[in-house]
Amino acid sequence: MLLLLLLSSLLLLILIYIKIKYFTLRNDLPGLSPHLFFGNLIQVGLLFGTKAASEVYISLKEKFGDIYQYWIGFVRLIVVHDIDDVQYIFTHRSIYDQGQVFIEKFSVLIPESIICNIGAKFKRHGAITMPLFRRNKITANLNLIVDATDKILDRWRAKPSEFIHKDIVEQSQNLLLEIFGLIAFDYNLETIDEQHSDKANELTQALQDVMSIFRVIIYSPRLVSTTYMKWNSKYRRARQIVERYLSNMMEQELNENPQWREERKKTSLIASLVHSLQMDEKIEAQKQEEDKKGLSRSEVFDEMLLFLIAGYETTSTALSWCIYQLSKYPKIQEKLKIEIMSKTNGQYITLEHIDSLSYLDCFINEVFRYSPTIDGTSRAVMVDDRLPKTGVQLYKGDQILLPTSALSRDKRYWKIDPDLFYPERFLNEDKDHNPYAFSPFGGGHRQCLGQDLARFELKVIVARMLQQVTFVDGGQEVNSGGYVQKLTILPRHIGIVIQFN
Ligand code: HEM
């Protein structure tokens, strides 16, 4: 009995120590007093995903002003809303580098990928991965994106005309996964075809398993996520399958004749990555990071998985929001259809068509601004520094959160009310908006690598769809919007009637 009492007192003392040391407001910055282990997640309604992080930042800013502290579970973040300070952080790369939040989360799964690295290793990976997203490589995918979109349109055409589609999010994911497989691996994952939909092929299933496991670990503390990954046989099996396929693809690529490989390198992602493989991994491994060249096999593998994780769910979420907003704003949809039909005349879409669709660019921008896919991004403070505008002192190791989603709704930075969905703002009044008020893909040296690809995919898909269909609001009961906060911010209730022209 005495022993039990002693043990409980000891446990209580440890908990009090942890609370005071790690879960207490610090440095005179305002904020909600954090709970033990959960931080502010319960207070702000994020624990069960009922609110979007973007809404949370807006309400915390109203309460605490332009800078405050905020805990996501164990992680203490300093949230910065002042636009001059945001610009300063994005543009001072030697003081503000990749946030620990990203490094911790991603390194459980893909430690060798660019997102987990800083300094010389980041530069080596960047030199190889950034050229993969050059315009000519992206636009080379036009036909495959149109053809995949046509397949999904065929599925929709087969449904009764009054059918309410409540699975737009899943359909968008299937479409983007099929496109990802073709762009990244030259491989048909068969996620759209009706006859294949019930028995997903081995690689598709494995990729989907990796994604679903990543969704589980993203909000858990590192110890929990590493243990979970270690013991999760589903994950181990999925990873082995993806590795096996990727190895085969690499071998296949390496066996091609050099002239053919040189040609393919210009347009194919897997061919370019294989081209960057180190000749002798053992020799490269012994060199200083600054002197290393190329990527090892495991680095190529991690980059491919990163592209999947960073690229597929984000873009499919943005597509779901595009479809939702089209259903809510029929006049905007009509204007888009007129632009698309006048430029394309209903023909197969070409690059010239895509480049000429300026109102569609405004629409996609407005979807990113109004219904953000990602709530924000993060940076770690590398040396002590003072922010120029708010004058707040920061210390090495502090973690910063840049709430890009809240800035795109901040009335101070927009001439037309940012709570209005109004694509024309990007042609007129808000054409010269502050660039840091609208940065859905982050900013500075760690900005999104795949942003041009994502924009291109969205533009081609939406243009192709609007050539053939009109998205109609399925009624308030099924199409009431709202948010689900997962890896991205998804629409909660979406119900659309799809009318063919
Ligand atoms: C709607 C689609 C997308 C959105 C909203 C999005 C958003 C973002 C954001 C906010 C960041 C953090 C940037 C920063 O910290 O400044 C990021 C990073 C990144 N994104 Fe995207 N992204 C999208 C699509 C893609 C695609 C299609 C790919 C590639 C296939 C991709 C690859 C990456 C990579 C590799 C990084 C890490 C860059 C680094 O660590 O330096 N993203 N993305």
Residues whose N, C-alpha, C, O or C-beta is under 5 A from the ligand:
A	BS01	HEM	I114 I115 F307 A310 G311 T314 T315 A318 T373 I374 G376 T377 S378 P440 F441 G442 G443 H445 R446 Q447 C448 L449 G450 Q451 L453 A454
